[in-house]
């Protein structure tokens, strides 16, 4: 009968009636909750494990406990020990659940279970927390002294990092170093690993701090072994992948942005370009298209900033081709020749160094000229205010005080003083233009000032030659009334046109037979000649050529009209201004600064020094403003003016060496007490560039 089970053997009957397989298995590191066979396999595996001495850990004392296997009842001990061969290391395993001790053979020994539990408890109680600490730290009492010496060295290194390199660490790394410093200090004072970590956890953690204490011990072990902090794995946003890291994407985006007109760059335009053009061309298929907010961050990384457009923006023309050519080919070589005949003031004490002159040479005194305007209502642009406090200023800038002055390294301002130091003669000219005021500054007033300045310099420095340095303003380049101007001439002779002075046909004339011949610009009856006659006398055939283009000549025109053709002649191009003619006739030299190069004129720094103090002065009336302007114009010390002039010489030296922009500004700041850029500064620049 299949239902009759009496024929089944006893062993098979017991297996059939026994417990079935468990529905769930315990997972995790709780070894002693595993089955007996699993525990035996674990015990066998522990025999082949090596120690951690080869990884930098120190070997501790061997805790020998009798190996026993207790019954799997509720009275099992909470700590189990595994005993291997005599030469192998004893390993103890703690478990919160019910656990039993495994013998070497894997057989239970219920007779000695309770006895061993009491012995183990007494052994743990006798050793106390200190013995457990030494086991956790992996040290023995014999090696505690060596460990403390190591912690002394580590503590010095931690303090040195916090003192010298704190700006290089993040906030979390600084906190880790502070915790290590506290941990090392507590260890040196005799506290155990666990006690030191718990004390730190009480200070740094709001809870009971057991988990934080374990983290402190782990950090201390890592720092002891590797002598550095653990690698930071956080910061996903900072370390996240960005398509802008691709050089091809970055290059294409930058080229597109540079191709847009100034002021037309927007995050939306960059987003559309990247999604519709750049990504398809590079074969990139992102999971999501580029968002406008991401495009905004890309713009910031590429160097663009959302800025407010202001009026009166200074347009830098240092890179204009005509400015570069004038600075490199005309101004710098001429200033180098003049500088060799000037007195130098070198070093921190501005020591006077005389020039080496030839027999026929005279010492040159440079005089830098410029004009500036002081306004009545010019006030300080910054102030200490309380919250919600706003000072009331007048809307307008007030009446103007126009100042035209010179500075030089010999006397500061171009003046003559008596024995008491009182100014007797001054080349400075001050006017008060505006409504119901003086006439605005023009070339005629400048010429009058120059005649007075020449007389003052010759009286103050007899036997010396002056070099007057001006910027390229329209007043300084004014031509005389009879100057040669082709576009003010008629096609035919006579009529309503200005009489111009006679000239000499230049050597650059394309027709050699006419070169060097004198040419009158008027007829025998006194009427002015026209364009057609003047060009014919120079050998040009102008038949069929119109007189002038309307409204103006094309930008890149060549021989488009008679006026343009005559204006390109050297005698029409190279005409001295009235200012230059006056100075040459007086036996002095004159040179004009390159355009957009205010750093080469030290009087600009002098204006800033005076205006800074002028704005701080209280000025209730316009007379108070006049007095304040004169007061601070005379207050600038001589050594300060000499340092301003040396700074301009350093800029000239940097431009001669081929430096421009930020590189030139850097070497000028680097060599504050010299007139020229040193070889050391150039080597530093080359090291950065290379």
C-alpha positions as CSV (number, residue, x, y, z in Angstrom):
1,X,0.0,0.0,0.0
2,X,1.5,3.3,-1.0
3,X,0.0,5.0,2.0
4,X,1.6,2.5,4.4
5,X,4.9,4.0,5.7
6,X,5.9,1.2,8.0
7,X,8.2,-0.2,5.3
8,X,10.2,3.0,5.1
9,X,13.6,2.8,7.0
10,X,13.9,4.7,10.2
11,X,16.6,7.1,8.9
12,X,14.5,8.1,5.9
13,X,11.5,8.3,8.1
14,X,13.2,10.8,10.4
15,X,14.3,13.0,7.4
16,X,10.9,13.0,6.0
17,X,9.3,14.0,9.3
18,X,12.0,16.6,10.1
19,X,11.9,20.3,9.6
20,X,11.9,21.6,6.0
21,X,14.1,24.1,4.5
22,X,13.8,27.7,5.9
23,X,11.9,30.1,3.9
24,X,14.4,33.0,4.5
25,X,18.1,33.0,5.3
26,X,19.9,35.4,7.6
27,X,22.3,37.6,5.7
28,X,25.1,39.8,6.8
29,X,28.3,39.5,8.9
30,X,26.6,37.8,11.8
31,X,28.6,34.6,11.5
32,X,27.3,32.7,14.6
33,X,23.7,32.9,13.4
34,X,24.6,30.7,10.4
35,X,24.1,26.9,10.3
36,X,26.7,24.6,11.8
37,X,28.1,23.6,8.5
38,X,28.5,27.2,7.4
39,X,30.3,28.0,10.7
40,X,32.6,25.1,10.2
41,X,33.5,26.3,6.7
42,X,34.1,29.8,8.0
43,X,36.4,28.5,10.7
44,X,38.4,26.5,8.1
45,X,38.7,29.6,6.0
46,X,40.0,31.7,8.9
47,X,43.0,29.4,9.2
48,X,44.5,30.6,5.8
49,X,44.1,34.3,6.5
50,X,47.3,36.3,6.9
51,X,47.9,39.2,9.3
52,X,47.9,42.9,8.4
53,X,51.5,43.6,9.4
54,X,52.6,43.8,5.8
55,X,50.1,46.6,5.2
56,X,51.5,48.9,7.9
57,X,49.5,47.7,10.9
58,X,51.3,46.7,14.2
59,X,50.8,43.3,15.6
60,X,49.0,43.1,18.9
61,X,48.8,40.5,21.7
62,X,47.3,37.2,21.0
63,X,44.1,36.6,23.1
64,X,44.0,32.9,23.8
65,X,40.7,31.5,24.8
66,X,39.6,27.9,25.0
67,X,37.8,26.7,22.0
68,X,34.4,25.3,22.8
69,X,31.1,24.8,21.1
70,X,28.1,25.5,23.2
71,X,24.6,24.3,22.6
72,X,22.4,26.4,20.4
73,X,20.1,27.2,23.2
74,X,19.1,30.5,24.7
75,X,21.9,30.3,27.2
76,X,24.7,30.6,24.7
77,X,27.4,33.0,25.4
78,X,27.5,36.4,23.6
79,X,31.2,36.0,22.4
80,X,32.6,33.0,20.5
81,X,36.2,32.2,19.9
82,X,37.9,30.2,17.2
83,X,41.0,28.2,18.0
84,X,43.2,27.1,15.2
85,X,46.6,25.4,15.3
86,X,49.0,26.6,17.9
87,X,51.0,28.8,15.5
88,X,47.9,30.4,14.0
89,X,46.4,33.7,15.3
90,X,43.3,33.5,17.5
91,X,40.4,35.4,16.2
92,X,37.4,36.5,18.3
93,X,34.0,37.3,16.8
94,X,31.4,39.3,18.6
95,X,27.7,39.0,17.8
96,X,24.6,40.6,19.2
97,X,22.5,37.5,18.4
98,X,22.8,34.1,19.9
99,X,26.1,32.6,19.0
100,X,28.2,29.6,19.9
101,X,31.9,28.7,20.0
102,X,33.3,26.5,17.3
103,X,36.1,24.0,18.0
104,X,38.8,23.0,15.7
105,X,37.1,19.8,14.8
106,X,33.7,21.5,14.5
107,X,32.1,19.2,17.2
108,X,30.0,20.6,20.0
109,X,31.2,20.4,23.6
110,X,28.2,21.0,25.8
111,X,29.8,19.8,28.9
112,X,32.2,22.7,29.3
113,X,30.0,25.5,27.8
114,X,28.9,27.2,30.9
115,X,32.2,27.0,32.5
116,X,33.9,28.7,29.6
117,X,31.3,31.4,29.5
118,X,32.1,32.4,33.1
119,X,35.8,32.2,32.4
120,X,35.5,34.4,29.4
121,X,33.4,36.9,31.2
122,X,35.9,37.1,34.0
123,X,38.8,37.5,31.6
124,X,37.1,40.4,29.8
125,X,36.2,42.0,33.1
126,X,39.8,41.7,34.2
127,X,41.3,43.1,31.2
128,X,38.8,46.0,31.1
129,X,38.4,48.5,28.3
130,X,42.1,49.2,28.1
131,X,42.9,45.7,26.8
132,X,40.1,46.0,24.3
133,X,41.5,49.3,23.2
134,X,44.9,47.9,22.6
135,X,43.4,45.1,20.5
136,X,41.4,47.6,18.4
137,X,44.5,49.8,17.9
138,X,46.6,46.8,16.9
139,X,49.3,47.7,19.5
140,X,50.8,46.1,22.6
141,X,52.0,47.9,25.7
142,X,55.6,47.5,24.4
143,X,54.7,49.5,21.2
144,X,52.5,52.2,22.8
145,X,55.6,54.4,23.2
146,X,56.5,54.1,19.6
147,X,52.9,54.8,18.5
148,X,52.9,58.0,20.7
149,X,56.1,59.2,19.1
150,X,54.5,58.7,15.7
151,X,51.5,60.7,16.8
152,X,53.8,63.5,17.9
153,X,55.2,63.7,14.4
154,X,51.8,63.5,12.9
155,X,50.5,66.3,15.1
156,X,53.3,68.6,14.0
157,X,52.5,67.8,10.3
158,X,48.8,68.5,10.9
159,X,49.5,71.8,12.6
160,X,51.8,72.8,9.8
161,X,49.1,72.0,7.2
162,X,46.5,74.0,9.0
163,X,48.9,76.9,9.4
164,X,50.4,77.1,5.9
165,X,48.0,75.4,3.5
166,X,44.6,76.0,5.0
167,X,43.5,78.0,2.0
168,X,44.0,75.0,-0.2
169,X,41.7,72.7,1.7
170,X,38.0,72.5,1.7
171,X,35.9,73.0,4.8
172,X,35.4,69.2,5.3
173,X,39.1,68.6,5.0
174,X,39.9,71.3,7.6
175,X,37.4,69.7,9.9
176,X,39.1,66.3,9.4
177,X,42.5,67.8,10.2
178,X,41.1,69.5,13.4
179,X,39.6,66.1,14.5
180,X,42.9,64.4,13.9
181,X,44.7,67.1,15.8
182,X,42.4,66.7,18.8
183,X,42.7,62.9,18.5
184,X,46.5,63.0,18.5
185,X,46.5,65.4,21.5
186,X,44.2,63.0,23.5
187,X,46.4,60.0,22.6
188,X,49.5,61.8,23.8
189,X,47.7,62.6,27.1
190,X,47.2,58.9,27.7
191,X,43.7,58.3,26.5
192,X,42.9,55.1,24.7
193,X,41.7,54.9,21.1
194,X,38.1,54.4,22.0
195,X,38.1,56.8,24.8
196,X,39.7,59.5,22.7
197,X,37.3,59.0,19.8
198,X,34.3,59.0,22.2
199,X,35.4,62.3,23.7
200,X,35.7,63.8,20.3
201,X,32.3,62.5,19.3
202,X,30.7,64.1,22.3
203,X,32.0,67.5,21.1
204,X,31.3,67.1,17.4
205,X,28.1,65.0,17.4
206,X,24.7,65.7,18.8
207,X,23.7,62.1,19.3
208,X,25.3,59.4,21.4
209,X,28.3,59.5,19.0
210,X,29.0,55.8,18.7
211,X,29.0,55.9,14.9
212,X,30.9,59.1,14.8
213,X,33.5,57.7,17.2
214,X,34.0,54.7,14.8
215,X,34.5,57.2,11.9
216,X,37.1,59.0,14.0
217,X,39.1,55.8,14.6
218,X,38.8,54.9,10.9
219,X,40.1,58.3,9.9
220,X,43.0,58.0,12.4
221,X,44.0,54.6,11.1
222,X,43.9,55.9,7.5
223,X,46.1,58.9,8.4
224,X,48.6,56.7,10.2
225,X,49.0,54.3,7.3
226,X,48.9,56.7,4.3
227,X,49.9,60.0,6.0
228,X,47.1,61.8,4.1
229,X,43.4,62.4,4.3
230,X,41.0,60.0,2.6
231,X,40.0,60.8,-1.0
232,X,36.8,63.0,-1.2
233,X,34.1,61.2,-3.1
234,X,31.5,63.9,-2.7
235,X,30.9,66.9,-4.9
236,X,28.9,65.3,-7.7
237,X,27.9,68.7,-9.3
238,X,31.4,69.9,-9.4
239,X,32.8,66.6,-10.8
240,X,29.9,65.9,-13.1
241,X,30.5,65.5,-16.8
242,X,29.9,68.5,-19.0
243,X,29.9,68.7,-22.8
244,X,31.9,71.9,-22.4
245,X,34.9,69.7,-21.3
246,X,35.1,68.5,-24.8
247,X,37.7,70.6,-26.6
248,X,35.8,70.5,-29.9
249,X,32.6,71.7,-28.3
250,X,34.4,74.4,-26.4
251,X,36.3,75.6,-29.5
252,X,33.1,75.7,-31.7
253,X,31.1,77.5,-29.0
254,X,33.9,80.1,-28.5
255,X,34.2,80.7,-32.3
256,X,30.5,81.2,-32.6
257,X,30.4,83.7,-29.7
258,X,33.3,85.7,-31.1
259,X,31.6,85.9,-34.5
260,X,28.6,87.7,-33.0
261,X,28.6,91.5,-32.8
262,X,29.4,93.1,-29.5
263,X,26.3,93.1,-27.2
264,X,24.4,90.4,-29.2
265,X,25.7,87.4,-27.2
266,X,22.8,85.8,-25.2
267,X,22.3,82.4,-23.5
268,X,19.4,81.7,-25.8
269,X,21.5,82.3,-28.9
270,X,24.2,80.0,-27.6
271,X,21.6,77.3,-26.7
272,X,20.1,77.3,-30.2
273,X,23.5,77.2,-31.8
274,X,24.7,74.3,-29.7
275,X,21.5,72.2,-30.1
276,X,21.0,72.9,-33.8
277,X,24.5,73.2,-35.3
278,X,27.4,72.3,-33.0
279,X,26.1,69.0,-31.6
280,X,25.0,67.7,-35.0
281,X,28.2,68.7,-36.7
282,X,30.3,66.9,-34.0
283,X,28.1,63.8,-34.0
284,X,27.0,64.3,-30.4
285,X,23.6,63.0,-29.3
286,X,22.9,64.1,-25.7
287,X,20.1,62.6,-23.7
288,X,18.6,66.0,-23.3
289,X,19.1,69.2,-25.3
290,X,21.1,72.0,-23.8
291,X,19.0,74.2,-21.5
292,X,19.1,78.0,-21.4
293,X,20.4,77.9,-17.7
294,X,23.2,75.6,-18.7
295,X,24.0,77.9,-21.6
296,X,24.2,80.8,-19.1
297,X,26.8,78.8,-17.0
298,X,28.7,78.0,-20.2
299,X,28.9,81.7,-21.0
300,X,30.4,82.5,-17.6
301,X,33.0,79.7,-18.0
302,X,33.9,81.0,-21.5
303,X,34.6,84.4,-20.1
304,X,31.4,86.4,-20.8
305,X,29.7,88.4,-18.0
306,X,26.3,90.0,-17.9
307,X,27.3,93.7,-17.6
308,X,25.6,97.1,-17.6
309,X,26.3,99.2,-20.7
310,X,27.4,102.6,-19.6
311,X,27.8,105.8,-21.5
312,X,31.3,107.2,-22.2
313,X,33.1,103.9,-22.4
314,X,36.8,104.2,-23.1
315,X,37.6,102.4,-26.4
316,X,41.1,101.0,-26.2
317,X,43.0,101.6,-29.4
318,X,46.3,100.0,-28.4
319,X,45.9,97.4,-31.1
320,X,45.1,99.7,-33.9
321,X,47.6,99.3,-36.7
322,X,48.4,103.0,-37.2
323,X,48.8,103.4,-33.4
324,X,51.2,100.5,-33.2
325,X,53.3,101.7,-36.1
326,X,53.6,105.2,-34.7
327,X,54.5,103.9,-31.2
328,X,57.0,101.4,-32.5
329,X,58.6,103.3,-35.4
330,X,58.4,107.0,-34.4
331,X,57.7,107.6,-30.7
332,X,59.8,104.9,-28.9
333,X,63.0,105.4,-30.9
334,X,62.8,109.2,-30.6
335,X,62.2,108.9,-26.8
336,X,65.2,106.5,-26.4
337,X,67.5,109.1,-28.1
338,X,66.1,111.9,-25.9
339,X,66.3,109.8,-22.7
340,X,70.1,109.4,-23.1
341,X,70.5,113.1,-22.6
342,X,68.3,113.3,-19.5
343,X,69.0,113.2,-15.7
344,X,67.8,109.9,-14.2
345,X,66.4,109.4,-10.7
346,X,67.0,105.7,-9.7
347,X,66.3,103.5,-6.7
348,X,64.2,103.8,-3.6
349,X,65.9,107.1,-2.6
350,X,65.6,108.6,-6.2
351,X,69.4,109.0,-6.5
352,X,70.3,111.5,-9.2
353,X,72.3,110.1,-12.1
354,X,73.8,112.6,-14.5
355,X,73.8,111.9,-18.3
356,X,76.9,111.4,-20.4
357,X,76.8,114.2,-23.0
358,X,78.8,114.8,-26.1
359,X,80.6,118.2,-26.8
360,X,77.8,119.7,-28.8
361,X,74.9,118.2,-26.8
362,X,72.8,119.9,-24.2
363,X,71.0,118.3,-21.2
364,X,67.3,117.7,-22.0
365,X,64.5,118.4,-19.4
366,X,61.3,116.6,-20.2
367,X,58.1,118.6,-19.7
368,X,54.8,116.7,-19.8
369,X,51.7,118.7,-20.6
370,X,48.0,118.1,-20.3
371,X,44.7,119.8,-19.4
372,X,42.2,118.8,-16.7
373,X,38.9,120.1,-15.4
374,X,37.9,120.4,-11.7
375,X,34.2,120.8,-11.0
376,X,32.7,122.7,-8.1
377,X,30.5,119.8,-7.0
378,X,33.1,117.0,-7.3
379,X,32.7,115.0,-4.1
380,X,34.1,111.8,-2.7
381,X,32.6,108.7,-4.4
382,X,32.7,106.7,-1.2
383,X,31.8,107.4,2.5
384,X,31.1,105.6,5.8
385,X,27.3,105.5,6.2
386,X,24.8,103.9,8.5
387,X,22.2,101.6,7.3
388,X,19.5,103.4,5.1
389,X,21.6,106.6,5.2
390,X,21.9,108.4,1.9
391,X,23.8,111.7,1.6
392,X,22.3,114.4,-0.6
393,X,24.4,115.7,-3.5
394,X,23.6,118.4,-6.0
395,X,22.5,117.1,-9.4
396,X,24.9,119.0,-11.5
397,X,28.7,119.0,-11.4
398,X,28.9,122.7,-10.9
399,X,31.1,125.3,-12.6
400,X,34.3,124.1,-14.2
401,X,37.9,125.0,-13.4
402,X,40.1,124.3,-16.4
403,X,43.8,123.8,-15.7
404,X,46.6,123.5,-18.2
405,X,49.9,122.7,-16.7
406,X,53.4,121.0,-17.0
407,X,55.4,118.7,-14.8
408,X,59.1,117.8,-15.0
409,X,61.6,115.8,-12.8
410,X,63.7,118.9,-11.9
411,X,61.2,121.2,-10.1
412,X,57.9,119.2,-10.2
413,X,55.7,121.9,-11.8
414,X,57.2,124.4,-14.2
415,X,57.7,127.3,-11.8
416,X,60.2,129.8,-10.5
417,X,60.5,130.3,-6.7
418,X,62.3,132.8,-4.6
419,X,64.6,132.1,-1.7
420,X,61.7,131.7,0.6
421,X,60.0,129.1,-1.6
422,X,57.3,131.4,-2.8
423,X,56.2,130.9,-6.4
424,X,57.1,134.0,-8.4
425,X,56.4,132.7,-11.9
426,X,54.1,129.8,-12.9
427,X,53.5,128.3,-16.3
428,X,50.1,126.9,-15.2
429,X,47.1,128.6,-16.8
430,X,43.6,128.4,-15.1
431,X,40.4,129.5,-16.7
432,X,36.8,129.3,-15.6
433,X,34.8,128.5,-18.8
434,X,31.0,128.1,-19.1
435,X,28.0,130.3,-19.1
436,X,29.0,133.9,-18.2
437,X,32.6,132.7,-17.8
438,X,35.8,132.5,-19.8
439,X,36.1,131.2,-23.3
440,X,36.8,127.5,-23.6
441,X,40.4,126.5,-24.1
442,X,41.7,126.6,-27.7
443,X,45.0,126.6,-29.6
444,X,45.5,130.3,-29.4
445,X,45.4,130.2,-25.6
446,X,47.8,127.3,-25.7
447,X,50.3,129.2,-27.8
448,X,50.2,132.1,-25.4
449,X,50.9,129.7,-22.5
450,X,53.8,128.1,-24.4
451,X,55.6,131.4,-24.9
452,X,55.4,132.0,-21.2
453,X,56.5,128.4,-20.4
454,X,59.5,128.7,-22.7
455,X,60.6,131.9,-20.9
456,X,60.2,130.3,-17.5
457,X,62.2,127.2,-18.4
458,X,65.0,129.2,-19.9
459,X,65.2,131.4,-16.8
460,X,65.0,128.5,-14.4
461,X,67.4,126.2,-16.3
462,X,69.7,128.3,-18.4
463,X,71.8,126.4,-21.0
464,X,69.5,123.4,-21.1
465,X,67.1,122.3,-23.8
466,X,63.4,121.3,-23.2
467,X,61.4,118.5,-24.6
468,X,57.7,119.2,-24.5
469,X,55.5,116.1,-24.6
470,X,51.8,116.5,-25.7
471,X,48.9,114.2,-26.4
472,X,47.4,114.1,-29.8
473,X,44.4,116.4,-29.3
474,X,42.9,118.6,-32.0
475,X,44.2,121.8,-30.4
476,X,47.7,120.5,-30.3
477,X,47.6,119.5,-34.0
478,X,46.1,122.8,-35.2
479,X,47.6,124.0,-38.5
480,X,48.3,127.6,-39.4
481,X,45.6,129.6,-41.4
482,X,47.6,129.3,-44.6
483,X,48.2,125.5,-44.3
484,X,47.9,123.2,-47.3
485,X,44.5,121.6,-47.4
486,X,43.5,119.9,-50.7
487,X,39.8,119.5,-49.8
488,X,39.4,123.2,-49.3
489,X,40.5,124.0,-52.9
490,X,38.3,124.5,-55.9
491,X,38.8,122.7,-59.2
492,X,39.6,125.9,-61.1
493,X,41.6,128.9,-60.2
494,X,40.2,131.8,-58.1
495,X,36.7,131.8,-56.6
496,X,35.8,131.5,-52.9
497,X,38.8,129.5,-51.6
498,X,41.5,130.2,-49.1
499,X,44.9,131.3,-50.0
500,X,47.6,128.7,-49.0
501,X,51.3,129.1,-48.6
502,X,53.9,128.2,-51.2
503,X,55.5,124.8,-51.1
504,X,58.1,122.6,-52.6
505,X,57.3,119.5,-54.7
506,X,58.3,116.5,-52.6
507,X,60.9,114.0,-53.6
508,X,58.3,111.2,-53.5
509,X,56.5,112.8,-56.5
510,X,56.1,110.0,-59.2
511,X,57.5,112.3,-61.9
512,X,61.2,112.8,-61.2
513,X,61.6,115.9,-63.4
514,X,59.4,117.9,-61.1
515,X,60.9,116.8,-57.7
516,X,62.4,119.6,-55.5
517,X,60.9,122.5,-57.6
518,X,59.3,125.4,-55.7
519,X,55.6,125.7,-56.4
520,X,53.6,128.9,-55.8
521,X,50.0,128.3,-54.7
522,X,48.8,131.7,-56.1
523,X,48.6,133.3,-59.5
524,X,50.6,136.5,-60.4
525,X,47.4,138.5,-59.7
526,X,47.2,137.0,-56.2
527,X,44.3,134.6,-56.8
528,X,44.7,131.1,-55.4
529,X,45.3,128.2,-57.8
530,X,42.9,125.4,-58.2
531,X,43.3,121.6,-58.0
532,X,43.6,121.1,-61.7
533,X,46.5,123.6,-62.2
534,X,48.4,122.5,-59.1
535,X,48.3,118.8,-60.1
536,X,49.2,119.7,-63.7
537,X,52.3,121.5,-62.4
538,X,53.3,118.3,-60.7
539,X,53.0,116.2,-63.9
540,X,49.6,114.5,-63.2
541,X,47.1,114.0,-66.0
542,X,43.7,114.7,-64.4
543,X,41.6,114.8,-67.5
544,X,38.3,113.1,-66.9
545,X,38.8,113.0,-63.1
546,X,36.3,114.7,-60.9
547,X,37.3,117.4,-58.4
548,X,35.8,115.8,-55.2
549,X,33.8,112.8,-54.1
550,X,30.4,113.4,-52.6
551,X,29.7,113.2,-49.8
552,X,33.2,111.8,-48.9
553,X,35.8,109.6,-50.6
554,X,35.4,105.8,-50.2
555,X,37.4,104.3,-47.4
556,X,39.8,102.3,-49.6
557,X,39.8,104.7,-52.6
558,X,42.8,105.3,-54.8
559,X,42.9,108.2,-57.2
560,X,39.1,108.6,-56.9
561,X,39.3,112.4,-57.3
562,X,41.7,115.3,-57.6
563,X,41.4,116.4,-53.9
564,X,42.3,112.9,-52.7
565,X,45.2,112.6,-55.1
566,X,46.7,115.9,-54.0
567,X,46.1,115.2,-50.3
568,X,48.3,112.1,-50.5
569,X,51.4,114.2,-51.4
570,X,54.1,114.3,-48.7
571,X,54.1,118.1,-48.4
572,X,50.3,118.0,-47.7
573,X,50.6,115.1,-45.2
574,X,53.6,116.1,-43.2
575,X,52.8,119.7,-42.2
576,X,54.0,120.9,-38.7
577,X,51.4,122.3,-36.4
578,X,51.6,125.8,-35.0
579,X,52.7,124.5,-31.7
580,X,55.5,122.5,-33.2
581,X,56.6,125.4,-35.3
582,X,56.8,127.7,-32.2
583,X,58.9,125.2,-30.2
584,X,61.3,124.5,-33.1
585,X,61.8,128.2,-33.6
586,X,62.7,128.6,-29.9
587,X,65.4,125.9,-30.0
588,X,63.4,123.3,-28.1
589,X,62.0,119.9,-29.0
590,X,58.5,118.6,-29.3
591,X,56.9,115.2,-29.6
592,X,53.4,113.8,-29.4
593,X,52.3,110.7,-27.5
594,X,50.7,107.8,-29.3
595,X,46.9,107.8,-29.2
596,X,45.2,105.9,-26.3
597,X,48.5,105.8,-24.3
598,X,47.6,107.8,-21.2
599,X,49.9,105.6,-19.2
600,X,52.9,107.2,-21.0
601,X,51.9,110.7,-19.7
602,X,52.8,110.9,-15.9
603,X,50.8,114.1,-15.5
604,X,47.6,111.9,-15.7
605,X,48.8,110.4,-12.4
606,X,49.4,113.9,-11.0
607,X,45.8,114.9,-11.8
608,X,44.5,111.8,-10.0
609,X,46.6,112.7,-6.9
610,X,45.2,116.2,-6.8
611,X,41.6,115.4,-7.6
612,X,41.5,112.7,-4.9
613,X,42.3,115.3,-2.3
614,X,40.2,118.0,-4.0
615,X,37.1,115.8,-3.7
616,X,37.6,115.3,0.1
617,X,37.6,119.1,0.6
618,X,34.4,120.8,1.6
619,X,33.4,123.5,-1.0
620,X,30.4,125.6,-0.2
621,X,31.0,128.3,-2.7
622,X,32.8,128.4,-6.1
623,X,35.5,130.5,-4.5
624,X,36.2,127.7,-2.0
625,X,36.5,125.3,-5.0
626,X,39.1,127.7,-6.7
627,X,41.1,127.9,-3.5
628,X,41.0,124.1,-3.0
629,X,42.1,123.4,-6.6
630,X,45.1,125.8,-6.3
631,X,45.9,124.4,-2.9
632,X,46.3,120.8,-4.1
633,X,47.9,121.6,-7.4
634,X,50.8,123.1,-5.3
635,X,50.7,120.3,-2.7
636,X,52.1,117.3,-4.6
637,X,55.7,116.6,-3.4
638,X,58.6,116.5,-5.8
639,X,59.5,112.9,-5.1
640,X,56.0,111.8,-5.9
641,X,56.1,113.5,-9.3
642,X,59.5,111.9,-10.0
643,X,58.0,108.4,-9.2
644,X,55.1,109.2,-11.6
645,X,57.6,110.0,-14.3
646,X,59.6,106.8,-13.7
647,X,56.5,104.8,-14.0
648,X,55.9,106.2,-17.5
649,X,59.5,105.4,-18.4
650,X,59.0,101.8,-17.3
651,X,56.0,101.5,-19.6
652,X,58.1,102.8,-22.5
653,X,60.8,100.2,-21.7
654,X,58.2,97.4,-21.6
655,X,56.9,98.5,-25.0
656,X,60.4,98.4,-26.5
657,X,60.8,94.8,-25.3
658,X,57.6,93.9,-27.1
659,X,55.3,93.6,-24.0
660,X,51.8,94.9,-24.2
661,X,48.6,94.8,-22.2
662,X,48.6,92.9,-18.9
663,X,52.2,91.7,-19.4
664,X,53.5,95.3,-19.6
665,X,51.4,96.3,-16.6
666,X,52.8,93.4,-14.6
667,X,56.5,94.2,-15.2
668,X,55.8,97.9,-14.4
669,X,54.4,96.9,-11.1
670,X,57.3,94.4,-10.5
671,X,60.0,97.0,-11.1
672,X,58.7,99.9,-9.0
673,X,62.0,101.4,-8.2
674,X,63.6,101.4,-11.7
675,X,63.2,103.4,-14.9
676,X,63.6,100.3,-17.1
677,X,62.3,96.7,-17.1
678,X,65.0,94.4,-15.8
679,X,66.2,91.2,-17.3
680,X,64.9,89.3,-14.3
681,X,61.4,90.4,-15.0
682,X,61.7,89.4,-18.6
683,X,62.9,86.0,-17.6
684,X,59.9,85.6,-15.4
685,X,57.6,86.6,-18.3
686,X,59.3,84.1,-20.6
687,X,59.0,81.4,-18.0
688,X,55.2,81.9,-17.8
689,X,54.8,82.1,-21.6
690,X,56.9,79.0,-22.3
